[in-house]
Amino acid sequence: MDEREPDYRFTLANERTFLAWMRTALALLAAGVAVVQLVPHFSVVGARTTVGVLLGLLSVLVSVGGVLRWRGVQLAMRRGQPLPSTGITWLLAGGLTMLAVVAIILLLGEN
């Protein structure tokens, strides 16, 4: 496939977007550690660990998805193709929604 060097501004913008995905993954990982280490115990045994692990797993998925997205966009720009669609935003939104629902249920169960 014929590839050409894209405008450096687009490459840098793609890198900034990639770094935003990495910051999001790092924040999710930090939140997972914080939940396990700092949040008081819930009445449901293992709830803190479960929420922490889910945040950690979401962090891994977001970081891998960010790399795949960066690579796909970079290749599309080099080949003059349309930018690829992504499911990473839906994954992140769905994962955070699920975690929020779990957290609300746990908090309501404490009262």
Residue, then its C-alpha position, 0 to 999 in steps of 0.5 A: m500500500d502506498e504511504r506518505e508522510p502526513d502533515y506533522r500537525f495531524t501526527l502531533a494531534n494524533e499523539r495528543t489524543f493518544l496521550a489523553w487515552m493514556r492519562t485516562a487509563l492511568a486515572l482509572l488505575a489510580a482510582g482502582v488502587a484508591v478504592v481498594q486502599l482508601v475506601p472503607h469496607f462495604s457490607v458486601v464482602g469483597a466489594r472494594t476489591t471487585v470495584g478496584v479490579l474492574l477499574g484496573l481492567l477498564s484501565v487496561l482496555v482503555s490503554v490497549g484501545g488507545v494504542l490501537r486507535w492511535r495506530g489505526v489513525q496514523l495508518a489511515m493518514r499515511r494511506g490517505q484513507p478515511l479515519p477508522s471508527t472506534g468502539i473505545t469510547w463506547l467501551l469507556a462510557g459503558g464501563l464507567t456507567m456500569l461501575a457507577v451503578v455498582a457504586i450507587i447500589l453499594l452506597l445505598g446498601e450501606n444505609 
